[in-house]
Amino acid sequence: MVKINKNNQLEPDKIKIRKGKSGLSEFINHPLPTDDEVEEFEEVMEEEAREDEIDESLSEIYQDEKGNPVDVGKLNIKKKQGLFFWFLKLVFSLAVVGGLGYGAYYYVFLGGSDSTALEFSISGPDKVIAGEEFFYTLDYKNASSASIKNARIEMTYPENFIFLDSLPLANGKNSIWQISEVSARASGSIKIKGKIINEKDTSNVISGKILYTPENFSSEFKKEASKSFSIEDTGVTLDFDYSSAVLVGEENEITVKVKSQEKNFFPQFKLTVDPAENLDIISAAVAGEKPKDNSGLTIEKILPGVWNMGGLKAEEQEFTIKYKLNKKMSDAQDITLRFENSAEDDKTYAFLEKKLNVEVMKSDLNLTLIINGSKNDQAIKFGDKLNYSLSYVNKGETDMKDVVIMAVLDSSFLDRATLSDENKGAEKGNSIIWTKEEIPSLAELKPEQEGVIDFSLSLVPFADKYLNYSANDFQVKSYAQFNIGGGDLSSG
């Protein structure tokens, strides 16, 4: 019989051990355990299971986070937190709560009531037509909970800007607005009506600033803003036709072609040719016959070199300016034409400035007219033959192209039927004109190139009717002149 003591150990003296081989008869003859023995055995097994569970729990307790065993031979002692620690913790917690509370109060009730919480901006179109009316809008907003006192807006306009109106009205010089108060979180705006007259594609900038003093502040603060825009077009199309080389002392022309675009804010404008010491403006006139109903282009002289123009149409029209350079001041010279418009402020603003650069040549085509072998005045008789020799030479530094030479013979006593001219010059009134058609070398005269034109004609015979003429009538006035570029020469 097997017995187990109270320490759950088997008592060896209660077990009989036999040496030798076991037989079937011995196994069968072995007595079965009683119910009490089975119950006692089950209790031992349950106790061992509980001890294993306790050992497993203790093993977990004495392991670190990585599962390694903890050395229980060492003891770490944590100091108990004292009263001073808990006091500091309380103070810190109160500070955090107080800060959060003030932040919430500042955000909800004050809402950024610092001195810089003022918004200021300028808005308007990015592109305009010259002379077109448009608006700028100035917006300001007090984003804080404190009022702003004595605010002042000051604007700086582009040079060619014309102020027309504003809402509200300005306090001074059409550029200053006084605002006595801007309440907390209040906003406002100012609309400025104006126009600008300037050249196409020019960039313009309007700028402004607002000066203000927040409530409970003694210092003045400033915010600035600006807006840029460009001139999309002028509404007027202009084209220029002129000779790039002019001769000193000779009359020249500038032909201006003009037409109105669909959007044109200049029904009338002023044309000015900038004066120069050596520039003589002879005239300006509309090309072609003036319409009877006065509906076409008009040009009216105001001052020398200044004209009022009107009657622009969508169809192209043109006018001509005649001028002369009386001396050479440089090899090249600008002739400046300015197209301007008068504004409501009684000032004029240029919407186009055109510089025509021309090469200036002196009258270096020397002409010498010899009559009967003499350059001087001489006495002649009725019926005498006049032998003319007109010599020319290019004394300039550049080639002369399309030269036109003219001899003017002014007298009532010349017998035109006796004219003899081997070059066959064209007769026009009291003049004889030679071009490259009659003398091919006149197509291009190089420096120092020269030539001679010989021709002759006679005086009429004396008649009794001439006795009634005055002494000043008995003369033959002869002189020569030329032009460059193939233009016509008027007699004189």
C-alpha positions as CSV (number, residue, x, y, z in Angstrom):
1,M,0.0,0.0,0.0
2,V,1.3,3.4,-1.0
3,K,1.0,6.3,1.5
4,I,1.7,9.9,1.0
5,N,2.6,12.1,4.0
6,K,1.5,15.6,4.7
7,N,4.4,17.1,2.8
8,N,3.2,15.4,-0.4
9,Q,6.1,12.9,-0.3
10,L,5.9,9.2,-0.7
11,E,6.9,7.2,2.3
12,P,9.5,4.6,1.1
13,D,9.0,2.4,4.1
14,K,5.4,1.8,3.0
15,I,6.4,0.5,-0.4
16,K,7.5,-3.1,-0.8
17,I,9.9,-3.7,-3.6
18,R,10.6,-7.1,-5.0
19,K,13.5,-8.1,-7.1
20,G,13.2,-10.3,-10.0
21,K,10.9,-10.6,-12.9
22,S,7.3,-9.7,-12.7
23,G,4.7,-12.1,-13.8
24,L,1.2,-11.7,-15.1
25,S,-0.1,-13.4,-12.1
26,E,1.6,-10.9,-9.9
27,F,0.0,-8.0,-11.7
28,I,-3.3,-9.5,-11.6
29,N,-3.0,-10.3,-8.0
30,H,-2.0,-6.7,-7.2
31,P,-4.7,-5.0,-5.2
32,L,-6.6,-2.0,-6.6
33,P,-6.4,1.5,-4.8
34,T,-9.3,2.4,-2.6
35,D,-11.5,5.4,-3.2
36,D,-9.7,7.3,-0.4
37,E,-6.4,6.7,-2.0
38,V,-7.6,8.0,-5.4
39,E,-9.1,11.1,-3.8
40,E,-5.8,11.7,-1.9
41,F,-3.8,11.3,-5.1
42,E,-6.0,13.9,-7.0
43,E,-5.5,16.4,-4.2
44,V,-1.7,16.0,-4.5
45,M,-1.9,16.6,-8.3
46,E,-4.0,19.7,-7.9
47,E,-1.6,21.1,-5.3
48,E,1.3,20.6,-7.6
49,A,-0.5,22.4,-10.5
50,R,-1.1,25.4,-8.2
51,E,2.6,25.5,-7.3
52,D,3.5,25.4,-11.0
53,E,1.2,28.4,-11.7
54,I,2.6,30.4,-8.8
55,D,6.2,29.6,-10.0
56,E,5.2,30.8,-13.5
57,S,3.7,34.1,-12.1
58,L,6.8,34.8,-10.0
59,S,9.0,34.2,-13.0
60,E,7.0,36.9,-14.9
61,I,7.4,39.3,-12.0
62,Y,11.1,38.8,-11.9
63,Q,11.7,39.4,-15.6
64,D,12.4,42.8,-17.2
65,E,10.6,44.2,-20.3
66,K,12.8,42.2,-22.6
67,G,12.1,38.9,-20.8
68,N,15.5,38.6,-19.1
69,P,15.6,37.5,-15.4
70,V,16.0,40.3,-12.9
71,D,18.7,40.2,-10.3
72,V,16.7,40.3,-7.1
73,G,19.9,40.6,-5.1
74,K,19.9,44.3,-5.9
75,L,17.3,46.5,-4.4
76,N,16.5,50.0,-6.0
77,I,14.8,52.3,-3.5
78,K,12.7,55.2,-4.9
79,K,12.6,58.3,-2.8
80,K,9.1,59.2,-1.8
81,Q,7.9,62.7,-3.3
82,G,7.8,65.3,-0.6
83,L,5.5,68.3,0.0
84,F,7.7,70.7,-1.9
85,F,7.5,68.6,-5.0
86,W,3.7,68.5,-4.9
87,F,3.6,72.3,-4.4
88,L,5.8,72.9,-7.5
89,K,3.6,70.5,-9.5
90,L,0.5,72.4,-8.4
91,V,2.0,75.8,-9.3
92,F,3.1,74.5,-12.8
93,S,-0.4,73.0,-13.4
94,L,-2.0,76.3,-12.4
95,A,0.3,78.2,-14.8
96,V,-0.5,75.9,-17.7
97,V,-4.2,76.2,-17.1
98,G,-3.9,80.0,-16.7
99,G,-2.0,80.3,-19.9
100,L,-4.5,78.2,-21.8
101,G,-7.3,80.3,-20.4
102,Y,-5.7,83.6,-21.3
103,G,-4.9,82.3,-24.8
104,A,-8.6,81.4,-25.2
105,Y,-9.7,84.8,-23.9
106,Y,-7.2,86.6,-26.2
107,Y,-8.4,84.7,-29.2
108,V,-12.1,85.0,-28.5
109,F,-12.4,88.4,-26.9
110,L,-9.3,90.3,-28.1
111,G,-8.8,88.6,-31.4
112,G,-5.4,90.0,-32.3
113,S,-5.7,93.4,-30.8
114,D,-2.0,94.2,-31.4
115,S,-0.8,97.3,-33.1
116,T,-0.2,95.6,-36.4
117,A,-3.7,94.0,-36.8
118,L,-4.8,96.4,-39.6
119,E,-5.2,95.2,-43.2
120,F,-4.7,97.6,-46.1
121,S,-4.8,96.8,-49.9
122,I,-5.2,98.5,-53.3
123,S,-7.1,96.8,-56.1
124,G,-7.9,97.8,-59.7
125,P,-7.5,96.7,-63.4
126,D,-4.2,95.2,-64.6
127,K,-4.5,96.8,-68.1
128,V,-6.3,100.0,-69.4
129,I,-6.6,102.0,-72.6
130,A,-5.0,105.4,-72.6
131,G,-7.6,108.0,-71.6
132,E,-10.1,105.4,-70.4
133,E,-11.8,106.1,-67.0
134,F,-11.4,103.4,-64.4
135,F,-11.5,102.8,-60.6
136,Y,-8.9,102.1,-57.8
137,T,-10.4,100.6,-54.6
138,L,-8.6,101.1,-51.3
139,D,-9.7,98.5,-48.7
140,Y,-8.9,98.7,-45.0
141,K,-10.0,96.5,-42.1
142,N,-9.3,96.6,-38.3
143,A,-8.9,92.9,-37.4
144,S,-8.4,93.6,-33.7
145,S,-10.8,94.2,-30.8
146,A,-9.4,97.7,-30.1
147,S,-10.5,100.8,-31.9
148,I,-8.2,102.8,-34.2
149,K,-8.1,106.6,-33.8
150,N,-7.1,109.3,-36.3
151,A,-6.3,107.1,-39.3
152,R,-5.0,108.9,-42.4
153,I,-4.6,107.5,-45.9
154,E,-2.1,109.1,-48.3
155,M,-1.9,108.1,-52.0
156,T,0.9,108.6,-54.6
157,Y,-0.3,108.5,-58.2
158,P,1.6,107.7,-61.4
159,E,3.0,110.7,-63.2
160,N,0.4,110.7,-66.0
161,F,-2.6,109.9,-63.8
162,I,-5.6,112.3,-63.9
163,F,-7.7,112.3,-60.7
164,L,-11.4,112.6,-61.5
165,D,-13.4,111.8,-58.4
166,S,-13.6,109.7,-55.2
167,L,-16.1,108.3,-52.8
168,P,-15.8,109.5,-50.1
169,L,-14.3,112.8,-51.1
170,A,-10.7,113.4,-50.3
171,N,-9.7,115.8,-47.6
172,G,-6.8,117.5,-49.4
173,K,-5.0,117.5,-52.8
174,N,-7.2,114.6,-54.0
175,S,-4.8,112.2,-52.3
176,I,-5.4,112.3,-48.5
177,W,-8.3,110.9,-46.5
178,Q,-8.8,111.5,-42.8
179,I,-10.7,108.7,-40.9
180,S,-11.5,109.7,-37.3
181,E,-12.1,106.1,-36.0
182,V,-12.1,102.6,-37.3
183,S,-14.0,100.5,-34.7
184,A,-12.9,97.0,-33.6
185,R,-13.4,94.5,-36.5
186,A,-14.8,97.2,-38.7
187,S,-13.7,97.8,-42.3
188,G,-14.1,100.4,-45.0
189,S,-13.2,101.3,-48.6
190,I,-12.4,104.3,-50.8
191,K,-13.1,104.3,-54.5
192,I,-10.9,106.6,-56.7
193,K,-12.0,107.4,-60.2
194,G,-9.4,108.5,-62.7
195,K,-7.6,107.9,-66.0
196,I,-4.1,107.8,-67.3
197,I,-2.6,109.1,-70.5
198,N,0.7,107.5,-71.3
199,E,2.4,105.5,-74.1
200,K,1.5,102.0,-75.0
201,D,3.0,99.2,-72.9
202,T,4.3,101.5,-70.2
203,S,4.1,100.2,-66.6
204,N,2.5,102.4,-64.0
205,V,2.4,102.0,-60.2
206,I,0.0,103.6,-57.7
207,S,1.0,103.3,-54.0
208,G,-0.5,104.3,-50.7
209,K,-0.1,104.1,-47.0
210,I,-2.4,104.3,-44.0
211,L,-1.1,105.9,-40.8
212,Y,-3.0,105.1,-37.6
213,T,-2.8,105.0,-33.8
214,P,-4.5,102.0,-32.0
215,E,-6.5,102.7,-28.8
216,N,-4.3,102.7,-25.7
217,F,-1.2,103.3,-27.8
218,S,0.6,106.6,-28.1
219,S,2.8,105.7,-31.1
220,E,1.7,106.0,-34.8
221,F,1.9,103.0,-37.0
222,K,2.0,102.6,-40.8
223,K,0.8,100.0,-43.4
224,E,1.7,100.3,-47.1
225,A,0.3,98.9,-50.3
226,S,0.7,99.3,-54.1
227,K,-0.8,98.2,-57.4
228,S,0.8,98.1,-60.8
229,F,-0.9,98.2,-64.2
230,S,0.0,98.8,-67.9
231,I,-1.2,100.8,-70.9
232,E,-2.7,98.2,-73.2
233,D,-3.1,100.6,-76.2
234,T,-3.6,104.3,-77.0
235,G,-6.6,104.0,-79.2
236,V,-4.8,105.7,-82.1
237,T,-2.8,104.1,-84.8
238,L,0.0,106.3,-86.3
239,D,2.5,105.5,-89.0
240,F,5.3,107.8,-90.4
241,D,6.8,108.1,-93.8
242,Y,9.9,110.3,-94.2
243,S,13.3,110.5,-95.8
244,S,16.1,109.2,-93.6
245,A,18.6,111.6,-95.2
246,V,18.0,115.4,-95.4
247,L,20.0,118.2,-97.0
248,V,20.7,121.4,-95.1
249,G,18.7,124.2,-96.5
250,E,16.3,122.0,-98.5
251,E,12.6,121.5,-97.8
252,N,11.7,118.0,-96.5
253,E,8.4,116.3,-95.7
254,I,7.1,114.0,-93.0
255,T,3.9,112.2,-93.9
256,V,1.8,111.0,-90.9
257,K,-0.9,108.3,-91.4
258,V,-3.5,108.2,-88.7
259,K,-6.6,106.3,-87.9
260,S,-8.9,105.7,-84.9
261,Q,-9.2,102.3,-83.2
262,E,-12.4,100.8,-81.9
263,K,-11.7,102.0,-78.4
264,N,-10.4,105.6,-78.7
265,F,-10.8,108.1,-75.9
266,F,-9.0,111.0,-77.8
267,P,-11.6,112.7,-80.1
268,Q,-9.1,115.5,-80.4
269,F,-5.4,115.7,-79.6
270,K,-2.5,118.1,-80.0
271,L,0.6,117.6,-82.2
272,T,3.8,119.3,-81.2
273,V,7.1,119.2,-83.0
274,D,9.8,119.8,-80.4
275,P,11.8,123.0,-81.4
276,A,15.5,122.8,-82.3
277,E,17.9,125.6,-83.0
278,N,18.4,124.6,-86.6
279,L,14.8,123.4,-87.3
280,D,12.3,125.5,-89.3
281,I,8.7,124.2,-89.4
282,I,7.2,125.5,-92.7
283,S,3.7,124.1,-92.6
284,A,1.3,121.2,-91.8
285,A,-1.6,120.3,-93.9
286,V,-4.1,117.5,-94.4
287,A,-3.4,115.5,-97.6
288,G,-6.1,115.7,-100.3
289,E,-9.1,117.9,-100.6
290,K,-10.9,118.8,-97.3
291,P,-14.4,117.4,-97.1
292,K,-17.2,119.9,-97.5
293,D,-19.0,118.6,-94.4
294,N,-15.9,119.0,-92.3
295,S,-16.2,115.3,-91.2
296,G,-12.7,114.4,-92.1
297,L,-9.4,115.0,-90.4
298,T,-8.8,118.6,-89.4
299,I,-5.6,120.4,-88.4
300,E,-5.4,123.8,-86.9
301,K,-2.2,125.7,-86.1
302,I,-1.9,127.1,-82.6
303,L,1.7,128.1,-82.4
304,P,4.7,127.5,-84.6
305,G,5.2,123.7,-84.6
306,V,1.9,123.1,-82.6
307,W,-1.4,122.1,-84.0
308,N,-4.8,120.9,-82.8
309,M,-6.1,117.9,-84.6
310,G,-9.5,116.2,-84.7
311,G,-12.0,114.3,-86.9
312,L,-10.2,110.9,-86.6
313,K,-12.0,108.0,-88.4
314,A,-11.5,104.3,-88.5
315,E,-10.3,104.8,-92.1
316,E,-6.7,105.8,-92.6
317,Q,-6.1,109.5,-93.1
318,E,-2.9,111.4,-93.5
319,F,-1.3,114.8,-93.2
320,T,2.1,116.3,-94.1
321,I,4.6,118.3,-92.1
322,K,7.1,120.4,-94.1
323,Y,10.3,121.4,-92.5
324,K,13.9,122.5,-93.2
325,L,17.2,122.2,-91.4
326,N,19.0,125.5,-91.8
327,K,22.4,124.2,-90.6
328,K,24.2,121.0,-89.8
329,M,24.8,120.6,-86.1
330,S,25.6,116.8,-86.2
331,D,25.7,114.0,-88.6
332,A,22.4,112.7,-87.3
333,Q,19.6,114.5,-85.6
334,D,16.3,113.6,-84.0
335,I,13.1,115.3,-85.0
336,T,10.6,114.7,-82.2
337,L,6.9,114.6,-82.7
338,R,4.7,114.5,-79.5
339,F,1.0,113.6,-79.6
340,E,-0.7,114.9,-76.5
341,N,-4.2,115.2,-75.0
342,S,-5.5,117.9,-72.7
343,A,-7.1,116.7,-69.5
344,E,-9.5,118.1,-66.9
345,D,-6.7,119.5,-64.8
346,D,-5.7,121.8,-67.7
347,K,-2.4,119.9,-68.3
348,T,-1.4,118.0,-71.4
349,Y,-0.1,114.5,-71.3
350,A,1.7,112.7,-74.1
351,F,0.3,109.4,-75.3
352,L,2.9,109.0,-78.1
353,E,6.4,110.4,-78.6
354,K,8.0,109.6,-81.9
355,K,11.7,110.4,-82.6
356,L,12.5,110.5,-86.3
357,N,16.3,110.1,-86.7
358,V,17.6,111.6,-90.0
359,E,21.1,111.8,-91.5
360,V,22.0,115.5,-92.0
361,M,24.0,116.4,-95.1
362,K,25.3,119.8,-95.8
363,S,24.5,121.5,-99.2
364,D,27.7,119.9,-100.5
365,L,26.4,119.7,-104.1
366,N,28.2,122.8,-105.3
367,L,26.3,124.5,-108.2
368,T,28.0,127.1,-110.3
369,L,26.0,129.0,-113.0
370,I,28.1,130.8,-115.6
371,I,26.5,133.0,-118.2
372,N,28.5,134.0,-121.3
373,G,31.7,133.0,-119.5
374,S,31.1,135.0,-116.3
375,K,29.8,134.3,-112.9
376,N,29.0,138.0,-112.2
377,D,26.1,140.2,-113.2
378,Q,26.6,141.7,-116.7
379,A,24.9,143.9,-119.2
380,I,23.2,142.4,-122.2
381,K,21.2,143.7,-125.2
382,F,17.9,142.6,-126.8
383,G,18.5,139.8,-129.2
384,D,21.7,138.6,-127.6
385,K,22.3,134.9,-127.0
386,L,22.8,133.7,-123.5
387,N,25.1,130.7,-123.1
388,Y,24.6,128.9,-119.8
389,S,27.1,126.5,-118.2
390,L,25.8,124.9,-115.0
391,S,28.5,122.8,-113.3
392,Y,27.9,120.6,-110.2
393,V,30.2,118.6,-107.9
394,N,29.5,116.5,-104.8
395,K,31.7,118.0,-102.0
396,G,30.1,116.0,-99.3
397,E,31.2,112.9,-97.5
398,T,28.5,110.5,-98.6
399,D,26.8,109.5,-101.9
400,M,23.9,111.6,-103.2
401,K,21.2,109.6,-104.8
402,D,18.4,110.7,-107.2
403,V,19.7,114.2,-107.6
404,V,17.4,116.7,-109.3
405,I,19.0,119.9,-110.7
406,M,16.9,122.9,-111.8
407,A,17.8,126.1,-113.6
408,V,15.4,129.0,-113.0
409,L,15.3,131.6,-115.7
410,D,13.0,134.4,-114.7
411,S,12.4,137.1,-117.3
412,S,9.8,138.3,-119.8
413,F,12.4,138.9,-122.5
414,L,13.6,135.3,-123.0
415,D,12.7,133.6,-126.3
416,R,11.8,130.1,-125.0
417,A,11.6,128.8,-128.6
418,T,15.3,129.3,-129.0
419,L,16.2,126.9,-126.2
420,S,19.0,124.5,-127.0
421,D,19.8,121.8,-124.6
422,E,21.7,118.6,-125.5
423,N,20.4,116.9,-122.3
424,K,16.8,117.6,-123.2
425,G,15.8,118.9,-119.7
426,A,12.1,119.1,-118.9
427,E,10.6,122.6,-119.2
428,K,8.2,123.6,-116.5
429,G,7.1,127.2,-116.3
430,N,10.2,129.3,-116.2
431,S,12.4,126.4,-115.2
432,I,14.4,123.6,-116.8
433,I,14.7,120.4,-114.8
434,W,17.2,117.6,-115.1
435,T,16.9,114.2,-113.4
436,K,18.5,110.8,-113.7
437,E,16.1,110.2,-116.7
438,E,17.9,113.0,-118.6
439,I,21.4,112.6,-117.1
440,P,22.0,109.0,-115.8
441,S,24.9,110.1,-113.6
442,L,22.5,112.0,-111.4
443,A,21.1,108.6,-110.1
444,E,24.1,108.5,-107.7
445,L,26.8,111.1,-107.3
446,K,29.8,109.9,-105.3
447,P,32.0,112.3,-103.3
448,E,34.0,114.6,-105.6
449,Q,32.0,113.4,-108.7
450,E,31.1,116.3,-110.9
451,G,29.4,117.2,-114.2
452,V,28.4,120.1,-116.5
453,I,25.1,121.0,-118.1
454,D,25.3,123.3,-121.1
455,F,22.3,125.0,-122.7
456,S,21.5,128.3,-124.4
457,L,18.6,130.6,-125.5
458,S,18.3,134.1,-126.8
459,L,16.6,137.3,-125.8
460,V,13.7,138.6,-127.8
461,P,14.3,141.5,-130.2
462,F,13.5,145.0,-128.9
463,A,9.9,146.2,-129.4
464,D,8.3,149.6,-128.8
465,K,6.0,148.3,-126.2
466,Y,9.0,147.8,-123.9
467,L,9.3,151.6,-123.6
468,N,6.5,151.5,-121.1
469,Y,8.3,149.0,-118.8
470,S,9.9,150.1,-115.6
471,A,13.7,149.9,-115.2
472,N,13.3,146.9,-112.8
473,D,11.7,144.9,-115.5
474,F,14.7,145.0,-117.8
475,Q,16.6,142.1,-116.2
476,V,17.0,138.4,-116.4
477,K,17.2,136.6,-113.1
478,S,18.9,133.3,-113.3
479,Y,19.8,130.8,-110.5
480,A,20.1,127.1,-109.9
481,Q,19.0,124.8,-107.2
482,F,18.8,121.0,-106.5
483,N,17.1,118.3,-104.5
484,I,18.0,114.9,-103.2
485,G,15.6,111.9,-103.5
486,G,13.9,112.7,-106.7
487,G,11.3,115.1,-105.3
488,D,9.9,118.0,-107.4
489,L,11.5,121.4,-107.2
490,S,9.2,124.5,-107.4
491,S,10.4,127.4,-109.4
492,G,11.3,130.6,-107.7
